[in-house]
């Protein structure tokens, strides 16, 4: 877009395809605007101008911050994720960012709270129940070939499944993606022993199959305690099941799929370790994730995982795991490029008698 075109656009005021913002500081608010454009006919969000079309005086530092804000909102707070295009222009000596949001091909789009926004003139509003029903057209009624549907869902390209598509739907995933499995081993002691182990399993299949089988492996190898129950009861798991559900789901969804290595699950006598390829992305820290912050590395996979796994995609999984069982240690190995979660097991209690 040329500056002269921008000036002409600003002179015409806001409409269903153009929204003016003096500045943006809130990801959730920005996401709702992009959702509305995606669900309607697309449009341009122009950041750096007041409602009357005058520039608001953004700086280079503002543009860098806004660029990160747009990227994070589009990938983490819009479901399914979108890919807006940004362009920086000069207006009367100030800077203006134009964010182009195309009409979506995977409607309906939602914000992270599940709200569906649409444009109503220059403003936005939540979709009515009738509009939501209209969005939910069965795939069979769209008269599109399966390859096109998968392409529209960002799961395939050129008739071939991409990594996310293969992990969700492919038969014999391990033959095409041999590194993207989970290796589970149980050891009798507190160290890795190359010569002695109690059980091992290479878990393969689709994302759901891998999740179920990995969870099953772990649950087979942790103890149950009586916990004031009757002697005929099954007892309670020494670590709540939800802890492993959340941590295994996170390991599968947020691992780095550019690293050709498996997720590893080691069960020792005193702890369980879940090791994921790839360190925490971008500027995330262990303190951040324990506070509920997130930065989704694989947004397409994450958007479908909310329908397949006990995963909500809101950065709350770690919080739920720690709330259910506090003796969990997180270690981020940036140089070695992996992330480790250690679930410390309760010490064994012996009944002593004289």
C-alpha positions as CSV (number, residue, x, y, z in Angstrom):
1,X,0.0,0.0,0.0
2,X,1.3,3.5,-0.9
3,X,1.1,6.4,1.5
4,X,-1.2,8.2,-0.9
5,X,-3.6,5.2,-0.9
6,X,-3.5,5.2,2.9
7,X,-4.4,8.9,3.1
8,X,-7.3,8.4,0.7
9,X,-8.5,5.4,2.8
10,X,-8.3,7.4,6.1
11,X,-10.4,10.2,4.5
12,X,-13.2,7.7,3.8
13,X,-13.5,6.8,7.5
14,X,-14.0,3.3,9.0
15,X,-16.3,0.7,7.4
16,X,-16.7,-3.1,7.5
17,X,-13.3,-3.6,5.9
18,X,-11.2,-1.0,7.7
19,X,-10.7,-0.4,11.4
20,X,-8.6,2.4,12.9
21,X,-6.7,2.1,16.2
22,X,-4.5,4.8,17.8
23,X,-2.5,2.0,19.5
24,X,-3.0,-1.6,20.6
25,X,-1.6,-3.0,23.9
26,X,-3.9,-6.0,24.6
27,X,-3.5,-9.3,22.8
28,X,-7.1,-10.5,23.5
29,X,-8.6,-7.3,22.2
30,X,-6.5,-7.5,19.0
31,X,-7.4,-11.2,18.5
32,X,-11.2,-10.4,18.6
33,X,-10.7,-7.8,15.9
34,X,-8.9,-10.3,13.7
35,X,-11.5,-13.0,14.4
36,X,-14.2,-10.6,13.2
37,X,-12.4,-9.9,9.9
38,X,-11.7,-13.6,9.4
39,X,-15.3,-14.6,10.0
40,X,-16.7,-11.9,7.6
41,X,-15.0,-10.7,4.4
42,X,-11.5,-9.8,5.6
43,X,-10.2,-6.3,6.1
44,X,-7.4,-4.1,7.2
45,X,-6.7,-3.0,10.8
46,X,-4.8,0.3,10.7
47,X,-2.8,0.9,13.9
48,X,-1.4,4.3,14.5
49,X,-4.3,6.6,13.6
50,X,-7.1,8.2,15.6
51,X,-10.8,7.9,14.7
52,X,-10.5,11.2,12.7
53,X,-7.7,9.8,10.6
54,X,-4.9,11.7,12.2
55,X,-1.7,9.9,13.2
56,X,-1.1,9.0,16.8
57,X,2.7,9.2,16.8
58,X,3.9,5.6,16.9
59,X,7.7,5.1,17.2
60,X,10.0,2.4,15.9
61,X,9.9,0.8,19.3
62,X,6.1,0.7,19.1
63,X,6.3,-1.0,15.7
64,X,8.5,-3.8,17.1
65,X,6.2,-4.3,20.0
66,X,3.1,-4.3,17.8
67,X,4.7,-6.8,15.4
68,X,5.2,-9.3,18.2
69,X,1.7,-8.6,19.5
70,X,0.1,-9.3,16.1
71,X,2.1,-12.5,15.7
72,X,1.3,-13.8,19.2
73,X,-2.4,-12.9,19.0
74,X,-2.8,-14.6,15.5
75,X,-1.1,-17.8,16.5
76,X,-2.1,-18.2,20.2
77,X,-5.4,-16.4,20.7
78,X,-7.3,-17.1,17.5
79,X,-8.6,-20.6,16.8
80,X,-7.8,-21.9,14.3
81,X,-4.7,-19.8,13.9
82,X,-4.5,-17.2,11.1
83,X,-1.7,-15.6,9.2
84,X,-2.1,-11.8,8.9
85,X,0.2,-9.7,6.8
86,X,1.7,-6.5,8.2
87,X,3.0,-3.4,6.4
88,X,4.7,-0.4,8.0
89,X,4.1,3.0,6.4
90,X,5.0,6.6,7.2
91,X,2.3,9.2,7.7
92,X,3.1,12.8,8.4
93,X,6.4,11.8,9.9
94,X,4.9,9.1,12.1
95,X,4.7,5.4,11.6
96,X,1.5,3.4,10.9
97,X,1.1,-0.4,10.8
98,X,-1.5,-1.9,8.4
99,X,-2.5,-5.4,9.3
100,X,-4.2,-7.3,6.5
101,X,-6.5,-10.1,7.6
102,X,-7.9,-12.2,4.8
103,X,-11.3,-13.8,5.0
104,X,-10.9,-17.2,6.6
105,X,-11.3,-20.6,4.9
106,X,-11.8,-22.5,8.1
107,X,-14.8,-20.7,9.7
108,X,-15.9,-20.2,12.3
109,X,-12.9,-18.5,14.0
110,X,-13.0,-17.9,17.7
111,X,-11.0,-16.1,20.3
112,X,-9.3,-18.1,23.1
113,X,-12.5,-17.9,25.2
114,X,-14.5,-19.5,22.4
115,X,-16.4,-16.3,21.4
116,X,-17.2,-16.0,17.7
117,X,-16.9,-12.4,16.5
118,X,-18.3,-10.9,13.2
119,X,-18.2,-7.5,11.7
120,X,-21.3,-5.3,11.9
121,X,-20.5,-2.2,9.9
122,X,-17.3,-0.6,11.2
123,X,-17.8,-2.4,14.6
124,X,-17.8,-6.0,15.7
125,X,-20.2,-8.1,17.7
126,X,-20.5,-11.7,18.9
127,X,-22.3,-14.0,16.5
128,X,-25.8,-15.0,17.3
129,X,-26.8,-18.7,17.8
130,X,-28.3,-18.8,14.3
131,X,-25.0,-17.5,12.8
132,X,-23.0,-20.1,14.7
133,X,-25.2,-22.9,13.4
134,X,-24.7,-21.5,9.8
135,X,-20.9,-21.7,10.4
136,X,-21.1,-25.3,11.4
137,X,-21.9,-26.7,7.9
138,X,-21.1,-30.4,7.7
139,X,-18.1,-31.1,5.5
140,X,-20.1,-33.5,3.4
141,X,-22.4,-30.6,2.4
142,X,-19.6,-28.4,1.2
143,X,-19.1,-30.5,-1.9
144,X,-15.3,-30.3,-1.6
145,X,-12.8,-33.1,-2.2
146,X,-11.2,-34.4,1.0
147,X,-7.8,-33.1,-0.2
148,X,-9.2,-29.6,-0.4
149,X,-10.8,-29.8,3.0
150,X,-7.6,-30.9,4.6
151,X,-5.8,-28.1,2.7
152,X,-8.3,-25.6,4.0
153,X,-7.7,-26.9,7.5
154,X,-3.9,-26.4,7.2
155,X,-3.4,-30.2,7.5
156,X,-2.2,-30.9,3.9
157,X,-0.7,-29.3,0.9
158,X,-0.5,-30.5,-2.7
159,X,-2.5,-33.6,-1.8
160,X,-0.1,-34.8,0.9
161,X,-0.6,-34.5,4.7
162,X,1.8,-32.2,6.5
163,X,3.2,-33.2,9.9
164,X,0.1,-32.0,11.9
165,X,-2.2,-33.8,9.5
166,X,-0.2,-37.0,9.7
167,X,-0.1,-36.9,13.5
168,X,-3.8,-36.5,13.6
169,X,-5.0,-38.9,10.8
170,X,-2.3,-40.9,9.1
171,X,-2.1,-44.7,9.1
172,X,1.2,-46.1,10.2
173,X,2.6,-42.7,11.2
174,X,5.8,-44.3,12.4
175,X,6.9,-45.2,8.9
176,X,6.6,-41.7,7.6
177,X,7.7,-39.9,10.8
178,X,9.9,-42.5,12.6
179,X,11.3,-40.0,15.1
180,X,8.0,-38.7,16.3
181,X,7.2,-41.5,18.7
182,X,7.4,-41.8,22.5
183,X,10.0,-44.1,24.0
184,X,9.0,-45.4,27.5
185,X,11.3,-47.3,29.8
186,X,10.9,-48.4,33.5
187,X,14.1,-48.9,35.5
188,X,14.4,-50.6,38.9
189,X,16.5,-48.0,40.5
190,X,17.2,-44.2,40.3
191,X,19.5,-44.2,37.3
192,X,19.4,-45.2,33.6
193,X,20.7,-48.7,33.3
194,X,21.6,-49.9,29.8
195,X,21.6,-53.6,30.8
196,X,18.6,-53.8,33.2
197,X,15.1,-52.5,32.9
198,X,11.7,-53.6,34.0
199,X,9.6,-52.7,31.0
200,X,9.9,-50.7,27.8
201,X,7.6,-49.7,24.9
202,X,7.9,-47.6,21.7
203,X,4.6,-45.9,21.5
204,X,3.4,-45.2,17.9
205,X,0.3,-44.1,16.1
206,X,-1.8,-41.0,15.8
207,X,-1.7,-38.3,18.4
208,X,-4.6,-39.7,20.3
209,X,-3.2,-43.2,20.2
210,X,0.2,-42.1,21.4
211,X,-1.4,-40.1,24.2
212,X,-3.6,-43.0,25.4
213,X,-0.8,-45.6,25.3
214,X,1.8,-43.3,26.9
215,X,-0.6,-42.5,29.7
216,X,-1.4,-46.2,30.1
217,X,2.3,-47.1,30.3
218,X,2.9,-44.6,33.1
219,X,-0.2,-45.5,35.1
220,X,0.8,-49.2,35.0
221,X,4.0,-48.4,36.8
222,X,3.0,-46.1,39.6
223,X,1.7,-47.3,42.9
224,X,-1.7,-47.1,44.5
225,X,-2.1,-46.2,48.1
226,X,-4.8,-47.1,50.5
227,X,-5.4,-43.4,51.6
228,X,-7.9,-44.2,54.4
229,X,-10.0,-46.4,52.1
230,X,-11.2,-49.9,52.8
231,X,-8.9,-52.9,52.3
232,X,-11.0,-54.0,49.3
233,X,-10.7,-50.7,47.5
234,X,-8.5,-50.2,44.5
235,X,-6.7,-47.5,46.3
236,X,-5.7,-44.1,45.0
237,X,-2.8,-43.3,42.6
238,X,0.2,-42.0,44.5
239,X,0.2,-39.1,41.9
240,X,-3.2,-38.0,40.5
241,X,-4.0,-39.1,37.0
242,X,-4.6,-35.5,35.9
243,X,-0.9,-34.7,36.4
244,X,0.2,-37.1,33.8
245,X,-2.7,-36.2,31.4
246,X,-1.7,-32.6,31.4
247,X,2.1,-33.2,31.2
248,X,2.0,-35.9,28.5
249,X,-0.4,-33.7,26.4
250,X,1.9,-30.8,26.7
251,X,4.9,-32.9,25.7
252,X,3.2,-34.1,22.6
253,X,1.7,-30.8,21.5
254,X,4.5,-28.4,22.3
255,X,7.5,-30.5,21.4
256,X,9.7,-29.1,18.6
257,X,8.8,-31.2,15.5
258,X,11.9,-29.8,13.6
259,X,14.0,-31.9,16.0
260,X,14.1,-35.5,14.8
261,X,14.0,-37.1,18.2
262,X,11.4,-39.0,20.3
263,X,9.7,-37.8,23.4
264,X,11.1,-40.0,26.2
265,X,9.4,-41.1,29.4
266,X,11.5,-42.7,32.1
267,X,10.0,-44.3,35.2
268,X,12.5,-44.6,38.1
269,X,11.9,-45.8,41.6
270,X,11.8,-42.3,43.0
271,X,10.6,-40.2,40.0
272,X,9.2,-40.0,36.5
273,X,10.9,-37.9,33.8
274,X,9.2,-36.7,30.6
275,X,11.7,-35.3,28.2
276,X,10.5,-33.3,25.1
277,X,12.7,-32.2,22.1
278,X,13.1,-28.5,22.0
279,X,13.6,-25.9,24.8
280,X,10.9,-23.4,25.8
281,X,10.1,-21.3,22.7
282,X,10.9,-17.6,22.4
283,X,11.2,-15.8,25.7
284,X,9.2,-18.2,27.8
285,X,10.8,-19.2,31.2
286,X,9.9,-21.8,33.8
287,X,8.6,-19.0,36.0
288,X,6.3,-17.9,33.1
289,X,4.8,-21.3,32.4
290,X,4.2,-21.9,36.2
291,X,2.3,-18.6,36.1
292,X,0.0,-19.7,33.3
293,X,1.9,-18.0,30.4
294,X,2.2,-19.9,27.1
295,X,3.6,-19.6,23.6
296,X,2.2,-22.2,21.2
297,X,4.9,-23.7,19.1
298,X,2.6,-25.8,16.9
299,X,-0.6,-23.8,16.6
300,X,-2.4,-26.0,14.0
301,X,-1.8,-29.1,16.0
302,X,-2.8,-27.4,19.2
303,X,-6.1,-26.1,17.7
304,X,-7.2,-29.7,16.9
305,X,-5.8,-31.2,20.1
306,X,-8.4,-29.3,22.1
307,X,-11.0,-31.6,20.5
308,X,-9.0,-34.9,20.9
309,X,-7.1,-34.7,24.2
310,X,-7.7,-33.3,27.7
311,X,-6.0,-30.1,26.5
312,X,-7.5,-26.6,26.6
313,X,-4.7,-24.6,25.0
314,X,-5.0,-21.7,27.4
315,X,-1.7,-22.1,29.2
316,X,-3.5,-23.6,32.2
317,X,-2.2,-27.2,31.9
318,X,0.9,-26.7,34.0
319,X,-1.1,-24.8,36.6
320,X,-3.6,-27.7,36.9
321,X,-0.8,-30.3,37.2
322,X,1.0,-28.3,39.9
323,X,-2.2,-27.6,41.8
324,X,-3.0,-31.4,41.8
325,X,0.5,-32.4,42.8
326,X,3.1,-29.8,43.8
327,X,6.3,-32.0,43.8
328,X,7.1,-31.3,40.1
329,X,10.3,-29.9,38.8
330,X,10.7,-28.2,35.4
331,X,14.1,-27.9,33.7
332,X,14.8,-26.1,30.4
333,X,18.0,-27.1,28.6
334,X,18.5,-24.4,26.0
335,X,21.9,-25.4,24.8
336,X,21.0,-29.1,24.6
337,X,17.6,-28.2,23.1
338,X,15.2,-30.2,25.3
339,X,12.8,-29.6,28.1
340,X,12.4,-32.0,31.1
341,X,9.6,-32.4,33.6
342,X,10.4,-34.4,36.7
343,X,7.5,-35.8,38.8
344,X,9.0,-36.8,42.2
345,X,7.3,-39.9,43.6
346,X,6.3,-40.0,47.3
347,X,8.8,-42.0,49.5
348,X,7.9,-45.6,50.2
349,X,6.5,-46.0,53.8
350,X,7.4,-49.1,55.6
351,X,5.3,-50.5,58.5
352,X,7.8,-51.2,61.4
353,X,6.9,-53.5,64.2
354,X,8.8,-54.5,67.3
